Amino acid sequence: MNGLFRQSWIFVGLKLELQGNVHQGIRVGNKEILLQCDEAGKPRAFLNVCSHRHARLCEPGTHRGFVRCPYHSWVYDKTGVPLSVPQRQAFPQVVAEPEKFRLHEFACDAAGEFIFVRLSEDGPSLREYLGSQYAFLGRASEGMDTVLDEFREDVGANWKVVIENALEGYHVPSVHSGTFMEVDGMSREKEAPRFFFDDTRHSHLEHEANADWVARFKRMESRIGRWPWRFEHYTHHHIFPNLTVTSFMGYSFHVQRFDPTAAETTTVHSRTLGVKFEGSTEAGKKMMEHIHADGHAFTRKVFAEDGGICAKVQAGVRHATKLAVLGEGIEDRVRHFHRAYVAAQPIEGQE
């Protein structure tokens, strides 16, 4: 698993979360990473280890102020170079050539607001890796301005089980009969959503919105205003290996990262991101607040349902003696994920 995560571009955060003098501590595979943007706004990713005596520089999460080592108070600038060293006369080599003591840096780039890190020194550029998803993330980022809702939850299942569950709707009638089947706003006139496999690693689907929902938003437009990218469907994008981005009509985006924490445990980091509305009235803002609040409650209920069934799948996987059987059409995105996973396995000796 660490080899796979080392060679892939892994989603780690959002540029809008790193505005000002802010840095984050995160984990990618088996590496602890320090993430921040430099003065030009470019995201930078460093090993979260002090160049002095190797203390961890920051704990997981978001921190304000310069990066300061908790052990001896070495301070680093936004490019990872020591900026301030107490009793500097004792470290003439650091004072003379501070760049030589820059934090170890990893490849880091962004598609719109979405920041990715690649642990391997060699590999494709982010644009090459993302393929058609690069343009999607850039377009989705237009007007994106705030985190409306956020949570982290553990799921008692291997990360691949959790991803597979997100890639098929076959389970929806059984698992989500009281959520998706009742209020999801999807059209029921077509038998299935449309699947897209434009890239060897990634996939996405589009499911036409219910005409009543489209009409509802058109009626509200004079009050709620317009948002940057409006479309009349639900879309679900999987960006290999462990990122999903979903949206209904583009008025917000739901971003989930699936972090393996053990063989049978996955931590899901979920964010709902809002976009800017133009021409909205005070009444319209209140309407959208209500819509978003309903959406947050809906998301958490669906997540609980998915977490429960994934734990049951993991319990069964422990005792399975035969290969799983995938349905034609309805589970094609799971099949696509399996192929991408196999193709991404590192060649022995090249991790």
N, C-alpha and C positions, 0 to 999 in steps of 0.2 A: 504493500500500500504506500509506503514512504517513497519507493521508487517511482510509482505512478504520479504521486503528487509532486515529486521533485521535477519531473519533466514537463508537467502541464502548467498552463497559466491558471492560477487559482484566484478567484475573487476574494478580496480581503476587506473592502470597505468602499466608502463614497467620499468624493472630494468635498461635498458640502458638509461632511462631518469633521473636516480638517481645516476649516477656515480659521484664520488668526493663528495665535501661538498655541497650537494644539498638536498632540501626538498620541498614538495609540499603541498598546501592546496587544499582539495577537499571536496565534499559533497556526502554522501551516505545516501539515505533516508532522515531522518530529522536530521542527525548528521553531524557536521563539523569535518573533519579528517585531521590530519597532517601525512604525509607519508614520510619516509626516510629509507635508508639502514644503518645498523650498520657497525662496522668495519669489521665484517666477511662477509659482503655482504648480510646479511639476511634482507628482507624488514620488517619494523616495522610500525605499524599504531597506532596513539595516538589521543585522544580527543584534538581538537585544542583550548584548554583552559588552561591558565596559572594556576599553582598550588597556586600562591600567592593571587591575587585578581580577578582571573577569566577573565582577558582580553583575547580576541582572539589573538592567537600568530602570525598567518600569514594570509594574504589574499589569496583568491583562485589563483592558478597558481603556477609557479615554482620560487624558491628563492635560492640564493647562500649564503653560510656561515652558521654558527651555528644558531640554533633556538633561537631567542632573542625576549623577550616580548617587545612590543612597549611602554608599560606603565611605568615599572620600571626597564627595562633592565636585568631581570633575563635571564640567558643563560642556555640552556639545551644541554646535550650531545646526542649522537646518540641512547642511550637507554632510553631517556626521563627523565634522572635524572638531577636535578639542578647542573650546573657546576660552575656557577659564580653568586653570589648574591651581589649587591652593598650594602655597609654598613653592611657587614656580621655580625658584632658584635650585631646587633639588632635582629638577627635571630639565636640564639644559637641552637635551635632544628633542624633547617635546616642544619647548619654546622655540627652538631654531627651525624645526621642520614639522609643524603640527599636522600637515597633510599626511605624513607617513603613519600617523596614528589615527587616521580616519576609521570609523566603524566599518566592519565588513558589509559590503553593499550587495544586494540582490537586484536582478532585473525587475523593473517596476514600470508600468505604463497604465494608461487609462483609455477607456472608450466612453466618451461623454463623462458622466459622473462616476462611472464604475471603475474601480481600481483593481488591478490584477498584479500578482507577483509570480515570477518563475524562479524556483530555487536553482535549477540547473544553469550552468554558465552558457551552455549552447542550446540552441533551439530556434523555432520560428519566432518571428515578431508577433506581437499581440494581434495586429491586424490580420496577419496570415492565419494565426491559430483560430481566431473567431470566425473567419469567413463572413458569411452573410449576417451573422449575429452582431458584427461590429457596427454596421449601419443601424440595426435595430436598437442597440444600446444607446447610440448617439441620438437617435430620434426620440427615444423614450426619455432621455435626459433633458430635453427641451422644456424649460419652465419648471423643472423639478427643484423644489426649494425648501422642503422641510420633511422631517420624519414625523409622521402623524401618530404612529403606534409602533412599539418595538417590544419583543420578548425573546427570551432564550429558554428552551425547554429540552430536557433529555428524553430520548426515545429508547426503549429497551430493545433495540434491533441494530443489526449491522447497517452501515450507511447505504449499502447497495440495495438492501430491502426497502429502506425508506425512499430512496430515489425511484426505484421501480414502482412503488405505490403511487408516486406523484406523476408517473408517465402513462398511466392508463385510467380510463373512466369506467372500465368494466365492473369495478367494485362499487361504484356509486349507488346503484339501487339498493344494494345490501347494507352498505356501511353508512351511507349518508341519506337515508330515506326521509329524515326529518329536517335536513338542511339543504343540500344542493337540489334535491328533487322538488323542494317546495318553493324556494325563493331565489334561485340562482339567476333568473332573467334570461336563460338560454332558450332559443327557439327549439320546439319539439317537432317542427315540420320536417326536418331532415333526420335520417337515421343515425348519422354520425358526424362528428366534426371532421374537418379536413386536416390531414397530417402533411408536414413538410419535412423532407430529408435532404435539404440543399447541401449539407455539410456531412462529412464522414463521422464527425464527433458529436455534433449537436442536432437537435430537432425542435420543432414547434408545431402547435396546432392552432387553428382558428375555428371558433364555433359561433355561428350567427346569433346575434342578440334577438330576443323576443321583440316583435314589432311594437307591442304595447310599451315596452321599456324605452325603445327609441323615441316613440311619440311622446312619452312622459318627459324625457329630457328636452325635447324640442319645445314643449309647452313651457318648461321652466327657464328656457334660455334667456328671456328678457330679465330675469331676476338673478340667476346664478352666473350669467355671463358665458364666455367661451374659454376653453382651455386649448393649449398648443397643438395637441395631436388627438383629434377626435376620430374614432372609428366605430363601426356598428357591429362589433363582435367581441367575444372573449378570446384572449390569446394566452397561451402558456408556452414559454420558452425554456428548454433545458440546455444549459451551457456546460459542457463536459469539463470536469467531472461532477461538481457538486453545487451548482448554482441553478436556481429557477427564478424566472421573472414572469409574473402574470399580471394581467390587467383586464378589466371590463370597461370597454369604451374609452379608455385612456385618461379618465379623470383622476386616477391614482394608480400606483404600481406597487405590487406586492413582491418583495425580494426575499428569498430564503437561501441561506447557505447551510449545507449539511456537513458538519464536521465530525469525522470519525474520532471517537475518544477511547474506544476499546473495541475488541472484536465483536461485541454484541451491544454496543452503546453508541448512539449518535446524538450530538448536541445540535439542535436546529436553532439558528439565529434568524429571526423573522423581523422584517421591517415593512411598514406600509408608508409609501412616500407620496406626498402631496405635490401638486403642480399649481402654478399660478393661474388664476382666472382673471380675465379682462372684462370690465364692464359689469361686475357683480354688484348688486345692491346689498344693503344690510340684511334684508329679508332673505336674499339669495345665499348670503354667507351662512346664515342660520340653517337654511335648508341643507346646505352641503355638510355642515357640522353634524347634522342629524344623520345624513346618509353615511358619512364616514364612521360615526359611532356605531351604527347598525352593522357596517362592514367589519369593524374591529371585533365585535361580539360574534359575528358569523365566522370570521377567520379562526378565532380561538376555539369555537365549538367544533368546527371541521377538523382543526388540528388535533383536538382531543380524540375525536373519532378515529382519525388516521393513526395516531400514536398507539391507541389500544389495539387496532387490528395488526399493525406492524409487529408489536410484541408477540401477538399470537402466531404470526408467520414465523418469527424467529424461533419460538418454542417448537414449532413443527420442523423447521429446517435442521435443528439439532439431531433429529431422529430420522430424517428422510433417507431413503435408500435408492431412490431413482431420480433421474433428472426431471425438472419441471417441464410442463407442456404449455407452450405459448399459443394463444389463439391467433388465427389469421386476421389481419386487419385491425381488430380491436386492441391487440397487444404488440403492434408493430414497433411502437416507440421503445418498449422494453427490449425487444429484439435488437433494435438499433443501438441501444445503450450497451447491451452485452457485446456486440461487435466492436464498439468503440473501446470498451474496457479491455478486451483481449488485445486489440491493436496497440493499446497504450502501455502494455506491460513492458518494462525495460528489458533489453537484451542482457543476459547474464554477464556480469563484469562491467556493465556500463552505467550502473546506478550512481 
